[in-house]
Amino acid sequence: MAGLERETMHRMLALTMSQARLEKFRWLTYYNARRHNALSYLSPMEFEQQHHRIAKLLLVA
């Protein structure tokens, strides 16, 4: 979560608690939708969905 701290926390000093929560939610939504080279250029959500599909197939086999 270094990205969250680097990209949002330094700007949050003047925010209210609810504004800070909203800013964190926005950042997490952005982060989970973008593609990551460490995940074969899948988004974290896509990677997790693929992992669950593969796990289900292995259980059935």
C-alpha distance matrix in Angstrom:
0.0 3.8 5.2 5.2 6.6 8.7 10.0 10.7 10.8 13.4 15.6 15.5 17.9 20.8 19.6 20.9 18.9 19.7 18.8 15.4 14.9 16.3 14.1 10.9 13.0 14.0 10.7 9.7 13.3 13.1 10.1 11.9 15.2 14.8 15.9 14.2 16.6 15.2 16.2 19.7 18.8 18.2 15.6 13.5 16.1 18.9 17.8 17.7 21.0 22.5 21.5 23.2 26.2 26.7 26.4 29.0 31.3 31.2 32.1 35.0 36.3
3.8 0.0 3.8 5.4 5.1 5.9 8.4 9.9 9.8 11.5 14.2 14.8 16.9 20.1 19.5 21.4 20.0 21.1 19.7 16.2 16.7 17.9 15.1 12.6 15.2 15.6 12.0 12.1 15.6 14.6 11.8 14.4 17.1 16.0 17.0 15.0 16.9 15.9 17.7 20.7 19.8 19.8 17.6 16.0 19.0 21.5 20.3 20.7 24.0 25.2 24.4 26.3 29.2 29.5 29.4 32.2 34.2 34.0 35.3 38.1 39.2
5.2 3.8 0.0 3.8 5.4 5.0 5.7 8.0 9.4 11.1 12.9 14.0 16.7 19.4 18.6 20.8 19.6 20.2 18.3 15.3 15.7 16.2 13.1 11.0 13.4 13.0 9.2 9.9 13.0 11.4 9.0 12.1 14.3 13.0 14.4 13.0 15.3 15.0 16.5 19.3 17.7 17.8 15.4 14.5 17.3 19.7 19.1 19.8 22.8 24.1 23.8 25.8 28.4 29.0 29.3 31.8 33.8 34.0 35.3 37.9 39.1
5.2 5.4 3.8 0.0 3.8 5.6 5.3 5.6 6.8 9.5 10.9 11.2 14.1 16.6 15.4 17.3 15.9 16.5 14.8 11.6 12.0 12.7 9.8 7.5 10.2 10.4 7.0 7.8 11.3 10.6 8.8 11.8 14.3 13.8 16.0 15.2 18.0 17.7 18.6 21.6 19.8 19.3 16.3 15.0 17.2 20.1 19.9 20.1 22.9 24.7 24.4 25.9 28.7 29.6 29.7 32.0 34.2 34.6 35.6 38.2 39.6
6.6 5.1 5.4 3.8 0.0 3.8 5.7 5.6 4.7 6.9 9.4 9.7 11.9 15.0 14.5 16.6 15.6 16.9 15.2 11.8 13.0 14.4 11.3 9.5 12.9 13.3 10.2 11.4 14.9 14.2 12.6 15.5 18.0 17.4 19.4 18.2 20.6 20.1 21.5 24.5 22.9 22.7 19.9 18.5 20.8 23.7 23.3 23.4 26.4 28.1 27.5 29.1 32.0 32.8 32.6 35.0 37.4 37.5 38.4 41.2 42.6
8.7 5.9 5.0 5.6 3.8 0.0 3.8 5.9 6.4 6.6 9.1 10.9 13.0 15.9 15.9 18.6 18.2 19.4 17.1 14.1 15.7 16.4 12.9 11.8 15.0 14.5 11.2 13.0 16.0 14.4 13.0 16.4 18.3 17.0 18.7 17.5 19.6 19.6 21.4 24.0 22.2 22.5 20.0 19.3 21.9 24.4 24.0 24.7 27.6 29.0 28.8 30.6 33.3 33.9 34.1 36.7 38.7 38.9 40.1 42.8 44.0
10.0 8.4 5.7 5.3 5.7 3.8 0.0 3.8 6.5 7.1 8.0 10.0 12.9 15.0 14.5 17.4 17.2 17.8 15.1 12.6 14.1 14.0 10.3 10.0 12.8 11.5 8.4 11.1 13.5 11.6 11.0 14.6 16.0 14.9 17.2 16.7 19.2 19.7 21.1 23.5 21.2 21.3 18.6 18.3 20.5 23.0 23.1 23.9 26.5 28.1 28.3 30.0 32.4 33.4 33.9 36.1 38.1 38.7 40.0 42.4 43.7
10.7 9.9 8.0 5.6 5.6 5.9 3.8 0.0 3.8 5.6 5.5 6.6 9.8 11.8 10.9 13.6 13.4 14.1 11.4 8.8 10.8 10.9 7.3 7.3 10.7 9.9 7.7 10.5 13.1 12.1 12.0 15.3 16.9 16.6 19.4 19.2 22.1 22.4 23.3 25.9 23.6 23.2 20.1 19.5 21.2 24.1 24.5 24.7 27.2 29.2 29.3 30.6 33.2 34.5 34.7 36.7 39.0 39.7 40.6 43.0 44.6
10.8 9.8 9.4 6.8 4.7 6.4 6.5 3.8 0.0 3.8 5.3 5.1 7.4 10.3 9.9 12.4 12.0 13.7 11.6 8.4 10.7 12.1 9.0 8.5 12.3 12.6 10.5 12.7 15.7 15.3 14.8 17.8 19.9 19.7 22.3 21.7 24.4 24.2 25.3 28.2 26.3 25.8 22.7 21.6 23.3 26.5 26.5 26.4 29.1 31.2 30.9 32.1 35.0 36.1 36.0 38.1 40.6 41.0 41.7 44.3 46.0
13.4 11.5 11.1 9.5 6.9 6.6 7.1 5.6 3.8 0.0 3.8 5.6 6.7 9.6 10.6 13.7 14.2 16.1 13.6 11.0 13.9 14.9 11.7 12.0 15.7 15.3 13.3 15.9 18.6 17.7 17.3 20.6 22.4 21.8 24.2 23.6 25.9 26.0 27.5 30.2 28.1 28.1 25.2 24.4 26.4 29.3 29.3 29.5 32.2 34.2 33.9 35.4 38.1 39.1 39.1 41.4 43.7 44.1 45.0 47.6 49.1
15.6 14.2 12.9 10.9 9.4 9.1 8.0 5.5 5.3 3.8 0.0 3.8 5.8 7.4 8.0 11.6 12.8 14.2 11.1 9.3 12.7 12.9 9.8 11.2 14.6 13.8 12.5 15.6 17.8 16.9 17.4 20.7 22.0 21.7 24.5 24.5 27.1 27.6 28.7 31.2 28.8 28.6 25.5 25.0 26.5 29.5 30.0 30.2 32.6 34.7 34.8 36.0 38.6 40.0 40.1 42.1 44.5 45.1 46.0 48.4 50.1
15.5 14.8 14.0 11.2 9.7 10.9 10.0 6.6 5.1 5.6 3.8 0.0 3.8 5.5 5.1 8.2 9.1 10.9 8.3 6.2 9.8 10.8 8.4 9.7 13.1 13.2 12.5 15.1 17.5 17.4 17.9 20.7 22.4 22.6 25.6 25.7 28.5 28.7 29.5 32.3 30.0 29.4 26.0 25.1 26.3 29.6 30.1 29.8 32.2 34.6 34.5 35.4 38.2 39.7 39.5 41.3 43.9 44.6 45.1 47.6 49.5
17.9 16.9 16.7 14.1 11.9 13.0 12.9 9.8 7.4 6.7 5.8 3.8 0.0 3.8 5.7 8.5 10.0 12.6 10.6 8.9 12.5 14.0 12.0 13.1 16.6 16.9 16.2 18.7 21.2 21.1 21.4 24.3 26.1 26.2 29.1 28.9 31.6 31.6 32.7 35.5 33.4 32.8 29.6 28.5 29.8 33.1 33.4 33.1 35.6 38.0 37.7 38.6 41.5 42.9 42.6 44.4 47.1 47.6 48.1 50.7 52.6
20.8 20.1 19.4 16.6 15.0 15.9 15.0 11.8 10.3 9.6 7.4 5.5 3.8 0.0 3.8 6.8 9.6 11.7 9.5 9.2 12.9 13.7 12.3 14.3 17.3 17.3 17.4 20.1 22.0 22.1 23.0 25.8 27.3 27.6 30.8 31.0 33.9 34.1 34.9 37.6 35.3 34.6 31.2 30.3 31.3 34.6 35.3 35.0 37.1 39.7 39.7 40.4 43.1 44.8 44.6 46.2 49.0 49.7 50.0 52.5 54.5
19.6 19.5 18.6 15.4 14.5 15.9 14.5 10.9 9.9 10.6 8.0 5.1 5.7 3.8 0.0 3.8 6.5 8.0 5.7 5.9 9.4 10.1 9.3 11.6 14.1 14.4 15.0 17.5 19.2 19.7 20.9 23.3 24.8 25.6 28.9 29.4 32.5 32.7 33.2 35.9 33.5 32.5 29.0 28.0 28.6 32.0 32.9 32.4 34.3 37.1 37.2 37.6 40.3 42.2 41.9 43.4 46.2 47.0 47.3 49.6 51.8
20.9 21.4 20.8 17.3 16.6 18.6 17.4 13.6 12.4 13.7 11.6 8.2 8.5 6.8 3.8 0.0 3.8 5.5 5.1 6.1 8.7 9.9 10.5 12.3 14.2 15.3 16.5 18.3 19.9 21.1 22.3 24.3 25.9 27.2 30.6 31.1 34.4 34.4 34.6 37.5 35.2 33.8 30.2 28.9 29.2 32.7 33.7 32.7 34.5 37.6 37.5 37.5 40.4 42.4 41.9 43.1 46.1 47.0 46.9 49.2 51.6
18.9 20.0 19.6 15.9 15.6 18.2 17.2 13.4 12.0 14.2 12.8 9.1 10.0 9.6 6.5 3.8 0.0 3.8 5.5 5.0 6.2 8.7 9.8 10.6 12.3 14.3 15.3 16.5 18.3 20.0 20.9 22.4 24.5 26.0 29.3 29.7 33.0 32.7 32.6 35.8 33.7 32.1 28.4 26.8 26.9 30.6 31.4 30.1 32.0 35.1 34.8 34.7 37.6 39.7 38.9 40.1 43.2 44.0 43.8 46.1 48.6
19.7 21.1 20.2 16.5 16.9 19.4 17.8 14.1 13.7 16.1 14.2 10.9 12.6 11.7 8.0 5.5 3.8 0.0 3.8 5.4 5.1 6.2 8.6 9.9 10.5 12.3 14.3 15.3 16.5 18.4 19.8 21.0 22.7 24.6 28.1 28.9 32.5 32.4 32.0 34.9 32.7 30.8 27.0 25.6 25.3 28.9 30.1 28.8 30.3 33.6 33.6 33.3 36.0 38.3 37.7 38.6 41.7 42.8 42.5 44.7 47.3
18.8 19.7 18.3 14.8 15.2 17.1 15.1 11.4 11.6 13.6 11.1 8.3 10.6 9.5 5.7 5.1 5.5 3.8 0.0 3.8 5.4 5.1 6.1 8.6 9.8 10.5 12.3 14.2 15.3 16.5 18.2 20.0 21.3 22.8 26.3 27.3 30.7 31.0 30.8 33.5 31.1 29.5 25.8 24.8 24.8 28.3 29.6 28.7 30.3 33.3 33.6 33.6 36.2 38.4 38.2 39.3 42.1 43.3 43.3 45.4 47.8
15.4 16.2 15.3 11.6 11.8 14.1 12.6 8.8 8.4 11.0 9.3 6.2 8.9 9.2 5.9 6.1 5.0 5.4 3.8 0.0 3.8 5.4 5.1 6.2 8.6 9.9 10.6 12.3 14.2 15.4 16.3 18.2 20.1 21.3 24.6 25.1 28.4 28.4 28.4 31.4 29.2 27.7 24.1 22.8 23.2 26.8 27.6 26.8 28.7 31.6 31.6 31.9 34.7 36.6 36.2 37.6 40.4 41.3 41.5 43.8 46.0
14.9 16.7 15.7 12.0 13.0 15.7 14.1 10.8 10.7 13.9 12.7 9.8 12.5 12.9 9.4 8.7 6.2 5.1 5.4 3.8 0.0 3.8 5.4 5.1 6.1 8.6 9.9 10.5 12.2 14.2 15.1 16.3 18.4 20.2 23.5 24.1 27.6 27.4 27.0 30.0 27.9 26.1 22.4 20.8 20.8 24.4 25.4 24.2 25.9 29.0 29.0 28.9 31.7 33.8 33.3 34.4 37.4 38.4 38.3 40.6 43.0
16.3 17.9 16.2 12.7 14.4 16.4 14.0 10.9 12.1 14.9 12.9 10.8 14.0 13.7 10.1 9.9 8.7 6.2 5.1 5.4 3.8 0.0 3.8 5.4 5.0 6.2 8.6 9.9 10.5 12.3 14.1 15.4 16.7 18.6 22.2 23.3 27.0 27.2 26.6 29.3 26.9 25.0 21.2 20.2 19.9 23.4 24.8 23.9 25.3 28.4 28.8 28.8 31.3 33.6 33.4 34.4 37.2 38.5 38.6 40.6 43.0
14.1 15.1 13.1 9.8 11.3 12.9 10.3 7.3 9.0 11.7 9.8 8.4 12.0 12.3 9.3 10.5 9.8 8.6 6.1 5.1 5.4 3.8 0.0 3.8 5.4 5.1 6.2 8.6 9.9 10.6 12.2 14.3 15.6 16.8 20.3 21.2 24.7 25.1 24.9 27.5 25.0 23.6 20.0 19.2 19.6 22.9 24.1 23.7 25.4 28.2 28.6 29.0 31.5 33.5 33.6 34.9 37.5 38.7 39.1 41.2 43.3
10.9 12.6 11.0 7.5 9.5 11.8 10.0 7.3 8.5 12.0 11.2 9.7 13.1 14.3 11.6 12.3 10.6 9.9 8.6 6.2 5.1 5.4 3.8 0.0 3.8 5.4 5.1 6.1 8.5 9.8 10.3 12.1 14.2 15.5 18.7 19.2 22.7 22.6 22.4 25.3 23.2 21.6 18.0 16.6 17.2 20.7 21.5 20.8 22.8 25.6 25.6 26.1 28.8 30.7 30.5 32.0 34.7 35.6 36.0 38.3 40.4
13.0 15.2 13.4 10.2 12.9 15.0 12.8 10.7 12.3 15.7 14.6 13.1 16.6 17.3 14.1 14.2 12.3 10.5 9.8 8.6 6.1 5.0 5.4 3.8 0.0 3.8 5.4 5.1 6.1 8.6 9.8 10.5 12.3 14.5 17.8 18.9 22.6 22.6 21.8 24.6 22.3 20.3 16.5 15.3 15.0 18.5 19.8 18.9 20.5 23.5 23.9 24.0 26.5 28.7 28.6 29.7 32.5 33.7 33.9 36.0 38.3
14.0 15.6 13.0 10.4 13.3 14.5 11.5 9.9 12.6 15.3 13.8 13.2 16.9 17.3 14.4 15.3 14.3 12.3 10.5 9.9 8.6 6.2 5.1 5.4 3.8 0.0 3.8 5.5 5.1 6.2 8.6 10.1 10.8 12.6 16.2 17.8 21.4 22.1 21.4 23.7 21.0 19.3 15.6 15.3 15.2 18.3 19.9 19.7 21.0 23.8 24.7 25.1 27.2 29.4 29.8 31.0 33.4 34.8 35.4 37.2 39.4
10.7 12.0 9.2 7.0 10.2 11.2 8.4 7.7 10.5 13.3 12.5 12.5 16.2 17.4 15.0 16.5 15.3 14.3 12.3 10.6 9.9 8.6 6.2 5.1 5.4 3.8 0.0 3.8 5.4 5.1 6.0 8.6 10.0 10.8 14.1 15.0 18.6 19.1 18.8 21.4 18.8 17.5 14.0 13.5 14.3 17.4 18.4 18.6 20.4 22.8 23.4 24.4 26.6 28.4 28.8 30.4 32.7 33.8 34.7 36.7 38.6
9.7 12.1 9.9 7.8 11.4 13.0 11.1 10.5 12.7 15.9 15.6 15.1 18.7 20.1 17.5 18.3 16.5 15.3 14.2 12.3 10.5 9.9 8.6 6.1 5.1 5.5 3.8 0.0 3.8 5.4 4.9 6.0 8.5 10.1 13.1 13.8 17.5 17.5 16.7 19.6 17.4 15.6 11.9 10.6 11.3 14.6 15.5 15.2 17.1 19.7 20.0 20.8 23.3 25.0 25.2 26.8 29.2 30.3 31.0 33.1 35.0
13.3 15.6 13.0 11.3 14.9 16.0 13.5 13.1 15.7 18.6 17.8 17.5 21.2 22.0 19.2 19.9 18.3 16.5 15.3 14.2 12.2 10.5 9.9 8.5 6.1 5.1 5.4 3.8 0.0 3.8 5.5 5.4 6.3 8.9 12.3 14.0 17.8 18.4 17.0 19.4 16.8 14.7 10.9 10.5 10.1 13.2 14.9 14.8 16.0 18.7 19.7 20.2 22.2 24.3 24.9 26.1 28.4 29.9 30.6 32.4 34.4
13.1 14.6 11.4 10.6 14.2 14.4 11.6 12.1 15.3 17.7 16.9 17.4 21.1 22.1 19.7 21.1 20.0 18.4 16.5 15.4 14.2 12.3 10.6 9.8 8.6 6.2 5.1 5.4 3.8 0.0 3.8 5.6 5.3 6.4 10.1 12.0 15.6 16.8 15.9 17.9 14.9 13.5 10.0 10.6 11.1 13.5 15.2 15.9 17.2 19.4 20.6 21.7 23.5 25.3 26.3 27.7 29.6 31.1 32.3 34.0 35.7
10.1 11.8 9.0 8.8 12.6 13.0 11.0 12.0 14.8 17.3 17.4 17.9 21.4 23.0 20.9 22.3 20.9 19.8 18.2 16.3 15.1 14.1 12.2 10.3 9.8 8.6 6.0 4.9 5.5 3.8 0.0 3.8 5.5 5.5 8.4 9.2 12.9 13.5 12.9 15.4 12.9 11.6 8.2 8.1 9.7 12.2 13.0 13.8 15.8 17.6 18.4 19.9 21.9 23.3 24.2 26.0 27.9 29.0 30.3 32.3 33.7
11.9 14.4 12.1 11.8 15.5 16.4 14.6 15.3 17.8 20.6 20.7 20.7 24.3 25.8 23.3 24.3 22.4 21.0 20.0 18.2 16.3 15.4 14.3 12.1 10.5 10.1 8.6 6.0 5.4 5.6 3.8 0.0 3.8 5.8 8.1 9.3 13.1 13.3 11.7 14.2 12.1 9.8 6.0 5.2 6.0 8.9 10.0 10.4 12.2 14.3 15.2 16.4 18.3 20.0 20.8 22.4 24.4 25.7 26.8 28.7 30.3
15.2 17.1 14.3 14.3 18.0 18.3 16.0 16.9 19.9 22.4 22.0 22.4 26.1 27.3 24.8 25.9 24.5 22.7 21.3 20.1 18.4 16.7 15.6 14.2 12.3 10.8 10.0 8.5 6.3 5.3 5.5 3.8 0.0 3.8 6.7 9.4 13.0 14.2 12.4 13.9 11.1 8.9 5.4 6.9 6.8 8.4 10.6 11.8 12.6 14.5 16.2 17.5 18.7 20.6 22.0 23.3 24.9 26.6 28.0 29.4 31.0
14.8 16.0 13.0 13.8 17.4 17.0 14.9 16.6 19.7 21.8 21.7 22.6 26.2 27.6 25.6 27.2 26.0 24.6 22.8 21.3 20.2 18.6 16.8 15.5 14.5 12.6 10.8 10.1 8.9 6.4 5.5 5.8 3.8 0.0 3.8 6.6 10.0 11.9 10.8 12.0 8.7 7.8 5.2 7.6 9.1 9.8 11.2 13.3 14.6 15.6 17.2 19.2 20.3 21.6 23.3 25.0 26.2 27.7 29.5 31.0 32.2
15.9 17.0 14.4 16.0 19.4 18.7 17.2 19.4 22.3 24.2 24.5 25.6 29.1 30.8 28.9 30.6 29.3 28.1 26.3 24.6 23.5 22.2 20.3 18.7 17.8 16.2 14.1 13.1 12.3 10.1 8.4 8.1 6.7 3.8 0.0 3.8 6.7 8.9 7.7 8.3 4.9 4.8 4.1 7.3 9.4 8.9 9.5 12.5 13.8 13.9 15.6 18.1 18.9 19.7 21.7 23.7 24.5 25.7 27.9 29.4 30.2
14.2 15.0 13.0 15.2 18.2 17.5 16.7 19.2 21.7 23.6 24.5 25.7 28.9 31.0 29.4 31.1 29.7 28.9 27.3 25.1 24.1 23.3 21.2 19.2 18.9 17.8 15.0 13.8 14.0 12.0 9.2 9.3 9.4 6.6 3.8 0.0 3.8 5.4 5.3 6.8 4.8 5.8 5.9 7.5 10.7 10.4 9.6 12.5 14.7 14.4 15.2 18.2 19.4 19.5 21.2 23.7 24.5 25.2 27.5 29.4 29.9
16.6 16.9 15.3 18.0 20.6 19.6 19.2 22.1 24.4 25.9 27.1 28.5 31.6 33.9 32.5 34.4 33.0 32.5 30.7 28.4 27.6 27.0 24.7 22.7 22.6 21.4 18.6 17.5 17.8 15.6 12.9 13.1 13.0 10.0 6.7 3.8 0.0 3.8 5.3 5.2 4.5 7.4 9.0 10.5 13.7 12.8 11.3 14.6 16.7 15.6 16.3 19.6 20.5 20.0 22.0 24.7 25.0 25.4 28.1 29.9 30.0
15.2 15.9 15.0 17.7 20.1 19.6 19.7 22.4 24.2 26.0 27.6 28.7 31.6 34.1 32.7 34.4 32.7 32.4 31.0 28.4 27.4 27.2 25.1 22.6 22.6 22.1 19.1 17.5 18.4 16.8 13.5 13.3 14.2 11.9 8.9 5.4 3.8 0.0 3.8 5.7 6.9 8.5 9.8 9.9 13.4 12.8 10.4 13.2 15.9 14.6 14.4 18.0 19.3 18.4 19.9 23.0 23.4 23.3 25.9 28.1 28.1
16.2 17.7 16.5 18.6 21.5 21.4 21.1 23.3 25.3 27.5 28.7 29.5 32.7 34.9 33.2 34.6 32.6 32.0 30.8 28.4 27.0 26.6 24.9 22.4 21.8 21.4 18.8 16.7 17.0 15.9 12.9 11.7 12.4 10.8 7.7 5.3 5.3 3.8 0.0 3.8 5.3 5.5 7.3 7.4 10.4 9.3 6.7 9.8 12.2 10.9 11.1 14.5 15.7 15.0 16.7 19.6 20.1 20.4 22.9 24.9 25.1
19.7 20.7 19.3 21.6 24.5 24.0 23.5 25.9 28.2 30.2 31.2 32.3 35.5 37.6 35.9 37.5 35.8 34.9 33.5 31.4 30.0 29.3 27.5 25.3 24.6 23.7 21.4 19.6 19.4 17.9 15.4 14.2 13.9 12.0 8.3 6.8 5.2 5.7 3.8 0.0 3.8 5.5 8.8 10.2 12.6 10.4 8.6 12.2 13.7 11.6 12.6 16.1 16.4 15.5 17.9 20.6 20.4 20.9 23.8 25.4 25.2
18.8 19.8 17.7 19.8 22.9 22.2 21.2 23.6 26.3 28.1 28.8 30.0 33.4 35.3 33.5 35.2 33.7 32.7 31.1 29.2 27.9 26.9 25.0 23.2 22.3 21.0 18.8 17.4 16.8 14.9 12.9 12.1 11.1 8.7 4.9 4.8 4.5 6.9 5.3 3.8 0.0 3.8 6.6 9.2 11.4 9.5 9.0 12.7 13.9 12.6 14.2 17.4 17.6 17.6 20.0 22.3 22.4 23.4 26.1 27.5 27.7
18.2 19.8 17.8 19.3 22.7 22.5 21.3 23.2 25.8 28.1 28.6 29.4 32.8 34.6 32.5 33.8 32.1 30.8 29.5 27.7 26.1 25.0 23.6 21.6 20.3 19.3 17.5 15.6 14.7 13.5 11.6 9.8 8.9 7.8 4.8 5.8 7.4 8.5 5.5 5.5 3.8 0.0 3.8 6.4 7.9 5.8 5.7 9.3 10.3 9.5 11.4 14.2 14.6 15.1 17.4 19.4 19.9 21.1 23.5 24.9 25.5
15.6 17.6 15.4 16.3 19.9 20.0 18.6 20.1 22.7 25.2 25.5 26.0 29.6 31.2 29.0 30.2 28.4 27.0 25.8 24.1 22.4 21.2 20.0 18.0 16.5 15.6 14.0 11.9 10.9 10.0 8.2 6.0 5.4 5.2 4.1 5.9 9.0 9.8 7.3 8.8 6.6 3.8 0.0 3.8 5.3 5.1 6.1 8.6 9.9 10.5 12.1 14.3 15.3 16.5 18.2 20.0 21.2 22.5 24.4 26.0 27.0
13.5 16.0 14.5 15.0 18.5 19.3 18.3 19.5 21.6 24.4 25.0 25.1 28.5 30.3 28.0 28.9 26.8 25.6 24.8 22.8 20.8 20.2 19.2 16.6 15.3 15.3 13.5 10.6 10.5 10.6 8.1 5.2 6.9 7.6 7.3 7.5 10.5 9.9 7.4 10.2 9.2 6.4 3.8 0.0 3.8 5.5 5.0 6.1 8.6 9.8 10.4 12.3 14.2 15.3 16.3 18.4 20.0 21.0 22.5 24.5 25.8
16.1 19.0 17.3 17.2 20.8 21.9 20.5 21.2 23.3 26.4 26.5 26.3 29.8 31.3 28.6 29.2 26.9 25.3 24.8 23.2 20.8 19.9 19.6 17.2 15.0 15.2 14.3 11.3 10.1 11.1 9.7 6.0 6.8 9.1 9.4 10.7 13.7 13.4 10.4 12.6 11.4 7.9 5.3 3.8 0.0 3.8 5.5 5.2 6.2 8.6 9.9 10.7 12.4 14.4 15.4 16.7 18.6 20.1 21.3 22.9 24.6
18.9 21.5 19.7 20.1 23.7 24.4 23.0 24.1 26.5 29.3 29.5 29.6 33.1 34.6 32.0 32.7 30.6 28.9 28.3 26.8 24.4 23.4 22.9 20.7 18.5 18.3 17.4 14.6 13.2 13.5 12.2 8.9 8.4 9.8 8.9 10.4 12.8 12.8 9.3 10.4 9.5 5.8 5.1 5.5 3.8 0.0 3.8 5.5 5.1 6.1 8.5 10.0 10.6 12.3 14.2 15.4 16.6 18.4 20.1 21.3 22.7
17.8 20.3 19.1 19.9 23.3 24.0 23.1 24.5 26.5 29.3 30.0 30.1 33.4 35.3 32.9 33.7 31.4 30.1 29.6 27.6 25.4 24.8 24.1 21.5 19.8 19.9 18.4 15.5 14.9 15.2 13.0 10.0 10.6 11.2 9.5 9.6 11.3 10.4 6.7 8.6 9.0 5.7 6.1 5.0 5.5 3.8 0.0 3.8 5.5 5.1 6.1 8.7 9.9 10.6 12.2 14.3 15.4 16.5 18.5 20.2 21.2
17.7 20.7 19.8 20.1 23.4 24.7 23.9 24.7 26.4 29.5 30.2 29.8 33.1 35.0 32.4 32.7 30.1 28.8 28.7 26.8 24.2 23.9 23.7 20.8 18.9 19.7 18.6 15.2 14.8 15.9 13.8 10.4 11.8 13.3 12.5 12.5 14.6 13.2 9.8 12.2 12.7 9.3 8.6 6.1 5.2 5.5 3.8 0.0 3.8 5.4 5.0 6.2 8.6 9.9 10.4 12.3 14.3 15.3 16.5 18.5 20.0
21.0 24.0 22.8 22.9 26.4 27.6 26.5 27.2 29.1 32.2 32.6 32.2 35.6 37.1 34.3 34.5 32.0 30.3 30.3 28.7 25.9 25.3 25.4 22.8 20.5 21.0 20.4 17.1 16.0 17.2 15.8 12.2 12.6 14.6 13.8 14.7 16.7 15.9 12.2 13.7 13.9 10.3 9.9 8.6 6.2 5.1 5.5 3.8 0.0 3.8 5.4 5.2 6.2 8.7 9.9 10.7 12.5 14.4 15.5 16.8 18.6
22.5 25.2 24.1 24.7 28.1 29.0 28.1 29.2 31.2 34.2 34.7 34.6 38.0 39.7 37.1 37.6 35.1 33.6 33.3 31.6 29.0 28.4 28.2 25.6 23.5 23.8 22.8 19.7 18.7 19.4 17.6 14.3 14.5 15.6 13.9 14.4 15.6 14.6 10.9 11.6 12.6 9.5 10.5 9.8 8.6 6.1 5.1 5.4 3.8 0.0 3.8 5.5 5.1 6.2 8.6 9.9 10.7 12.4 14.4 15.5 16.6
21.5 24.4 23.8 24.4 27.5 28.8 28.3 29.3 30.9 33.9 34.8 34.5 37.7 39.7 37.2 37.5 34.8 33.6 33.6 31.6 29.0 28.8 28.6 25.6 23.9 24.7 23.4 20.0 19.7 20.6 18.4 15.2 16.2 17.2 15.6 15.2 16.3 14.4 11.1 12.6 14.2 11.4 12.1 10.4 9.9 8.5 6.1 5.0 5.4 3.8 0.0 3.8 5.5 5.2 6.1 8.6 10.0 10.6 12.4 14.4 15.5
23.2 26.3 25.8 25.9 29.1 30.6 30.0 30.6 32.1 35.4 36.0 35.4 38.6 40.4 37.6 37.5 34.7 33.3 33.6 31.9 28.9 28.8 29.0 26.1 24.0 25.1 24.4 20.8 20.2 21.7 19.9 16.4 17.5 19.2 18.1 18.2 19.6 18.0 14.5 16.1 17.4 14.2 14.3 12.3 10.7 10.0 8.7 6.2 5.2 5.5 3.8 0.0 3.8 5.4 5.0 6.1 8.6 9.8 10.6 12.4 14.3
26.2 29.2 28.4 28.7 32.0 33.3 32.4 33.2 35.0 38.1 38.6 38.2 41.5 43.1 40.3 40.4 37.6 36.0 36.2 34.7 31.7 31.3 31.5 28.8 26.5 27.2 26.6 23.3 22.2 23.5 21.9 18.3 18.7 20.3 18.9 19.4 20.5 19.3 15.7 16.4 17.6 14.6 15.3 14.2 12.4 10.6 9.9 8.6 6.2 5.1 5.5 3.8 0.0 3.8 5.5 5.2 6.3 8.7 10.0 10.8 12.5
26.7 29.5 29.0 29.6 32.8 33.9 33.4 34.5 36.1 39.1 40.0 39.7 42.9 44.8 42.2 42.4 39.7 38.3 38.4 36.6 33.8 33.6 33.5 30.7 28.7 29.4 28.4 25.0 24.3 25.3 23.3 20.0 20.6 21.6 19.7 19.5 20.0 18.4 15.0 15.5 17.6 15.1 16.5 15.3 14.4 12.3 10.6 9.9 8.7 6.2 5.2 5.4 3.8 0.0 3.8 5.4 5.1 6.2 8.7 10.0 10.6
26.4 29.4 29.3 29.7 32.6 34.1 33.9 34.7 36.0 39.1 40.1 39.5 42.6 44.6 41.9 41.9 38.9 37.7 38.2 36.2 33.3 33.4 33.6 30.5 28.6 29.8 28.8 25.2 24.9 26.3 24.2 20.8 22.0 23.3 21.7 21.2 22.0 19.9 16.7 17.9 20.0 17.4 18.2 16.3 15.4 14.2 12.2 10.4 9.9 8.6 6.1 5.0 5.5 3.8 0.0 3.8 5.5 5.1 6.3 8.8 10.0
29.0 32.2 31.8 32.0 35.0 36.7 36.1 36.7 38.1 41.4 42.1 41.3 44.4 46.2 43.4 43.1 40.1 38.6 39.3 37.6 34.4 34.4 34.9 32.0 29.7 31.0 30.4 26.8 26.1 27.7 26.0 22.4 23.3 25.0 23.7 23.7 24.7 23.0 19.6 20.6 22.3 19.4 20.0 18.4 16.7 15.4 14.3 12.3 10.7 9.9 8.6 6.1 5.2 5.4 3.8 0.0 3.8 5.4 5.1 6.3 8.7
31.3 34.2 33.8 34.2 37.4 38.7 38.1 39.0 40.6 43.7 44.5 43.9 47.1 49.0 46.2 46.1 43.2 41.7 42.1 40.4 37.4 37.2 37.5 34.7 32.5 33.4 32.7 29.2 28.4 29.6 27.9 24.4 24.9 26.2 24.5 24.5 25.0 23.4 20.1 20.4 22.4 19.9 21.2 20.0 18.6 16.6 15.4 14.3 12.5 10.7 10.0 8.6 6.3 5.1 5.5 3.8 0.0 3.8 5.4 5.2 6.2
31.2 34.0 34.0 34.6 37.5 38.9 38.7 39.7 41.0 44.1 45.1 44.6 47.6 49.7 47.0 47.0 44.0 42.8 43.3 41.3 38.4 38.5 38.7 35.6 33.7 34.8 33.8 30.3 29.9 31.1 29.0 25.7 26.6 27.7 25.7 25.2 25.4 23.3 20.4 20.9 23.4 21.1 22.5 21.0 20.1 18.4 16.5 15.3 14.4 12.4 10.6 9.8 8.7 6.2 5.1 5.4 3.8 0.0 3.8 5.4 5.2
32.1 35.3 35.3 35.6 38.4 40.1 40.0 40.6 41.7 45.0 46.0 45.1 48.1 50.0 47.3 46.9 43.8 42.5 43.3 41.5 38.3 38.6 39.1 36.0 33.9 35.4 34.7 31.0 30.6 32.3 30.3 26.8 28.0 29.5 27.9 27.5 28.1 25.9 22.9 23.8 26.1 23.5 24.4 22.5 21.3 20.1 18.5 16.5 15.5 14.4 12.4 10.6 10.0 8.7 6.3 5.1 5.4 3.8 0.0 3.8 5.6
35.0 38.1 37.9 38.2 41.2 42.8 42.4 43.0 44.3 47.6 48.4 47.6 50.7 52.5 49.6 49.2 46.1 44.7 45.4 43.8 40.6 40.6 41.2 38.3 36.0 37.2 36.7 33.1 32.4 34.0 32.3 28.7 29.4 31.0 29.4 29.4 29.9 28.1 24.9 25.4 27.5 24.9 26.0 24.5 22.9 21.3 20.2 18.5 16.8 15.5 14.4 12.4 10.8 10.0 8.8 6.3 5.2 5.4 3.8 0.0 3.8
36.3 39.2 39.1 39.6 42.6 44.0 43.7 44.6 46.0 49.1 50.1 49.5 52.6 54.5 51.8 51.6 48.6 47.3 47.8 46.0 43.0 43.0 43.3 40.4 38.3 39.4 38.6 35.0 34.4 35.7 33.7 30.3 31.0 32.2 30.2 29.9 30.0 28.1 25.1 25.2 27.7 25.5 27.0 25.8 24.6 22.7 21.2 20.0 18.6 16.6 15.5 14.3 12.5 10.6 10.0 8.7 6.2 5.2 5.6 3.8 0.0
